[in-house]
């Protein structure tokens, strides 16, 4: 039985577990390449080889874990974000492609990428946003906060691996607590799933990712509202807030930023056309 046949059988097994066929095929291939240490080109060249017994046993165990709906990123230990390879564990939210819109939005307002500035990433998790910005904005200083010590440990490890650790300060705390210096930019992907909707999430998310990074309270906007309420006092005049929110929370974002005196509101849609990122500016200081 070739590696390809083994992967095809794994795909069929994952489909029976409720995973969509396209995702099942990709997951089966990724797990095989992960074990073999192959890139995709090598896989397509060598997939007709017969696997050894060790591969078959280990691969079968991984496939069963995926069939139980354990996230693929927890099985491989990594996830790509912004072209960078991030270590992930069950202590952090797995980086999502839609969160790249946060990075894109920040960079759109930063034509001079060599300008020195202070950026605060609130709820950093794996560190993916803070680290991507550190890579793209080499003169920026970044403070990354999280309430989870375990998440900060993962983020610090990623920063060291990606060689930007010297420009990021890690701080454990809620939102902007303890931040004494006014920031040029505050960026965040806060929890925004409504508590009432939590049970309906995919099992990969509901059962395996940290609820602390997902549950946004009764209507999903409690962390957003709390962050906006604090942001103005922690931004320089002309400083910008950039926040990811749920697809149906644009009106909530507009309302709360207006209530707290932030101006120049803009909304960025994701690739499906859903409002996904909001940005607003502090004008005139406190």
N, C-alpha and C positions, 0 to 999 in steps of 0.2 A: 504494500500500500504506500503510495507516494505521499510526500508532504502535501501536495495539492489535494489529493483525495482525503487526507486527514483534515485539512482545512475546510473542504466542502462538507464533510460530515459534521464538523463543528458548526458551520453556518446553519445547517439543518437543525441541529440541536438548539441553537440560540433562537431560531425562529419559533420552535415549539414552546419556548419559554416566554414568548410574548414580545420579543424584540423585532422591530421592523426589518424586513429582508435586506434592504440596502445597508442598514446599520449592522445587522448580523454578519453580513459578508465582510465588511470592513473590520469589524471587531475580531472576527476569526483570523483574518490575515495579520492584523496588528499583533495579536497575541503570539502568533507563530514567529513573526519577525523579531519580536521582543525576546523570545527564548533563544532564537538562533543568532541574534546579534546582527541581523541582516538589514540593509536598507531595501527600499522597494525594488530597485534595479536588480540587486542580487537575488531577491525573492523570485522575480519573474524569470530570471535566468536559470535558477537552480531548484525550482519548486517541484520538478519531476523526480528528484532524488528520493530515495527511501530514507525515512528518519530512523535514528537509532532508538533503542528501547527507552532510554532516559528521556528523550524528547517526547515520545508518545505518552509516557506516564505523567510527566510534569504538565504537558500541554492539556491533557485530558482534565487534570485537576483545575487548571485555570479556566478552562471552558465551563466547567460545572459551577465555578464561583461566579462567572459572568452570567450563566443561566439563572443563578439565584438572584440576579440583578445587582450584583456588586459592580460599582462603576469601573469602566475600563481603566481610567486613570489611576484608580487605587490598585489595580492589578499590575500595571506597568510602572507605577510610581512617578509618572511624569505627564505633563500636558504642555503642548506648544501654545504660546501666546505672544503676539507681536513678533513672530519669527524667532522667539527665544524659547529655550527648553526649561521649564519650571518643574522642580520637584513638588509633588503634592502628597498629602497624607489625609486621613479622615479628620484631622484637626482644622483643615482649611477648606474654603469653598473652591471647587475646581474652576479654574479660569474659563470663562465663556467667550466665544467669538464676539458676541454683542458688546462686551465690555471694551473691546478694542475701539469702539466709538468714543469712549471717554478719552483715550489717548489721542485719537485723531482730532477731537474737538479742541483739546488743549493745544496741540501743535498748530492748529489753524490760527489761533490767537497769539502764536509765538513765532513771528517771521524771523526774528533775530534769535536763533537758537543758541548763540554764544553769550546772551545777556545773563548776568548774574541775578538770581532771584531766589526767594524762599517759597517752596511748594510744600503743602501739607496734604498727605494722603490719609483720609480718615477711614478706619476699618480696613487695614491693608491686607489682611488674610495672608495669602501666599506671597504677597509683595509684588504681584505681577504689574500693577499699574505704576507703583513707585519706581520699580526697577526699569520698566520700559521708558518712563520719563527720564530717569537718570541716564539711560543710554542715549536718548535723543537730545537731551538738553545738558551738555557736558559742564556748563558753568553753574547749574542749579544746585542749591542745597535742598535736601528733602527731609522732612520729618514724617515718619509713618507711624500711625497709632493703631492700636487694637486693644480690646479688653481681654483678649486671650493670650496668655503667656506662651502656650503651645504654638499658636499661630505665628507669633513673633519669632519664635525659634526657627520655624520653617522659612519665614521670610528672610531672616538673617542668613540662613544657609544658602538660599537662592541668590542673595546679593553677593555673597562671597564667591559663589560659583561663577557668577556673571560679571565679577570684577568691578562692582560699583559700590561696594560696602562702605568705602571711606567717605562717600558723600551722602549717606543716608543715616539719620538718627532714628532709633527705634524707641517708642515710648508706649508703655502700657497705660491705658486709661480710657475713659469714656469720651467719645467725640473729641472736643478741643480742650479738654481739661488739662491745665498745666502749661498751655502754650502761652508764653510771655511775649514773644516777638510777633509783630504783625506780618502776615503772609501776603505774598503777591498772588497766590493761587491756592484755593482749597479744592481738592478733588475727592470724590467718594463714590463708592458703589455700596450704599447701605442696604440692610435687609429691607425687602419690599413685598414679601409674600404676606397676604392677609392670613391671620391665624385660622380663620374659618375655612380657608382654601388649602391649608397645609396637608390635610389627609388625602387630598386629590392629586398631589404631586406624584410624579413618576417615582417608583420605589427606589431607583438609584439615588434620587435626591432626598426623598422623605426619610429613608431608612439609613442612609450612609453619610450624608453631608451634615456639617454642624448646624443644628437648628438656630443657634445664636446668630449665624451669618445669613439666615433666610427669613426668619419670622419677624415681620414688621409691625406686629400688633393687630388690633381688631380689624382695621381697614388697610393695613400694609403701609401706612404713611407715617407712623409714629417716629421712626428714626429720621426720616426726611424732615419732618417738621421741627424736631429737636435740633438737627444740624443747622438748618436755615436760621433758626432763632439765635444760634450762637455765632454764626458765620460773620455777620457784619462787624461785630466787635473785634474780630481777629483778622480782618483784611485791611490792607492799606487802602487809601483813597484810590479808586480805580482798580482795586483788586477784584479778582474774578472767582466765582464759585461755579464748579462744574460737577454735576451729579447725575448718576444713572438712576432711572426709576422704572416702575412697571409700565406695561404697554397702555394701561388705562388710567395712568396717574398724571397726565399732563395738566389737567385742570387743577389738581391738588398742588402741583409744583408752582404753577402761575399764581395761585391764590396765596400760598404761604410766602413766596418771595416778595410779593406786593405788600403783604401785611407787615413785613419786616424791613421795608424801605429799600430793598435791592431793585436795581433798574436794568434796562437794556436786556430784557429777557429774550432768549433765543431757544428754540427747540430743534433737536437733531433727531431724525428718524433712522431706524435701522433698515436693513436690506429688505425687510418685508413691508416697509412703509409705516411701521408703528413708531409713535413718539418714544424715544428711548433715553435721550440725554437732554438735560436742561442746563442752561448757563445764565448767570445774572451777575451784575456788577455792583460793588459798593461805591456809592457816590457821596462825597462830602463828609465821610467819617462819621463818628458817633454824634 
